[in-house]
């Protein structure tokens, strides 16, 4: 069998199993309602939690940055690609997160790859929640460190892993702050307590907590009042912040080390001027008003409570990420496709992103949704849920 034939066979298998996905090309910007092939569709799968992608302050900042600095930075950070606006962004991020320093990467994915692969060596061990994001998993794979996995949020297993790893030079506990497929929050107070008991470092990826949890959206560490007790925080500028990029927040010595060692930082052109300046504008919006976060959480409570009243299983969701648990991949995709026919885009999530029998349609509520938008979605979901046997007929 030729290489191309093998790839084609694997693709056909994915189609047979209901796990093949096409890219959806939108013909409008991100928002609560978007245009798909000229048709207006309610968007229920966007990570644009606060609706900041279309905020006038961010758009104006981006335009001004392009006029001043141009479209791109022209180089990697260590040669000619560090602009004063990159440094201002990092200073502001550190102040916002309450840490000594911050370092911006091109994405949250590259942040995890660069940080984990540079900080962990063959004498160390990394202890990871089994449901951590793919970028954490891939970052760990790039290290030569030993690995231990604990069952999702199982603190007893985490403690056992710590007890069994006393002989390693350094122990890192790595967890998502908010888990992206289930919408639940990591038990950070218990994790931090165990880390301090066993002299381990805590590494939190706050991609889905930035702008969502904590005062002014500072994240899960702030949400639990653990400032100063977590060694490494990773965030994203690509979701609630509404732009693109990722960042490290923590001690200055780690930032300085990453600049020398993190390959995804060293060998990638720096973020565009528009990205940097509009990210700064987003942080100002978060600092100056809590209106968007309050609206986000009000919408979230209303929508999740309504789904429960209808009889849907939303798993362990505690955040604006609200999955409707379905099961088999083919049924999951059919449900998602049916919703699209009814005017709702709700992405099906199947294996290998989640377990084979844990397919779900992942709904995400945003501050930009109105009550009328949510009621429209609930009416369509109720009818579809009955049709697919996910809820009762009464």
C-alpha positions, 0 to 999 in steps of 0.5 A: 500500500502506498503512502497516499493510499494509506492516508486515504484509507484512514480518512475513509475509516474516519468517515465510517466511524462518524469522526471525519470533520470538514472545516466551516468557512464563515463569511462574517466576523465572530459574533452571536449571529454569523453568516454561513454561505449567506445564511444567518446562524446563531453561533453557540461554539465560539470562544469569544466569551465577552464579545471583545473581537468586535469591541470598538476599542480593540478595533480602533487600537488595531487600526492605529497600530497598523498605521504606526507600526505596519502589518507585521513585526518583521522578525523573531523577538530575539533579533528585531521583532521586539517592539515597545508595544510587546514590552508594554503588553507583557508589563500590563499582563504581569500587573493584571495577573499579579505576577512578577513578569509575563512573556507573550507567545504566538499562541497558547499552544506554543506557550505550553510547548515552549514552557514545558519542553524547556523547564523539565529535564530527565531528572524531573517528573511531570504529574498531569490531569488526564483531561488536560488540553492537547497542548499540555500533552504535546508539551509534555511529550517534548520533554525528557521528564518522567510522566505520571497521570492522575484521574480527572480531578482525583486528589487521592491519586495526585497525592499518591503520584507525589508520594511515589515521586520524591526521588525526582529533582523537580516535580511539576503538577500541571492542570487546566484551570477550566477544562475545555471539553467539560467546562468544569474547574480544577480543584486548585486549592487542594492541588496547591495544598498538596504541592506545598506539602510535597514541595512541588511546583504548580502549573496552571493553563488558564486558557478558558479561565482568562477573562471568565474567572477571577476579579476582572477575569484574572483567572482561576488562580485569582478566583480561588485567592491563590495569588503567589502560591502558583509558580506558572500561569499560562493564559491566552489572548485568543479567547475571552481577550478576543485577539490571538496569542498566549502568555506565561505569567510568573517569576522573572527568573522563569521569564528570563530562562524562557527567553533563552531556552523556549524554542517556540518563542525563539524561532517564531516571529513575534505577534503583529502590532495589531495583536499586541495593541488590541490585546492591551485595549482588551485588558483595559476593558476588563480592568475598567468594567465588570459589565461583560463578565456579569452578563456572561455569568447571568447568561450562563446560569439562565441557559444551563438552568434551562437545559437542566429543566428540559432534561439535558445532561450537561455533565460537570459543567460549571462555566460558560462551556456547557456540553450536551452529552450524547455518546456515539460519534455518529449520533453526535454529528447527526445532532450537530448537523440537525441543529445547523439545519435549524439555524444553530451552530453547535460543534460536535466533539468526538473521539479522539478529542474526548473518549469514544463513548463521550461524544457531546455537542459543546455549547458556549454561552457568551456575553454577546448573546441576548435572552432572545438568542438563548431562548431561540436556542433552547426552543430548537434544542428542546425539539431536537432533544426529543427527536434524538431521544436525549430528553423526554417527550413531556 
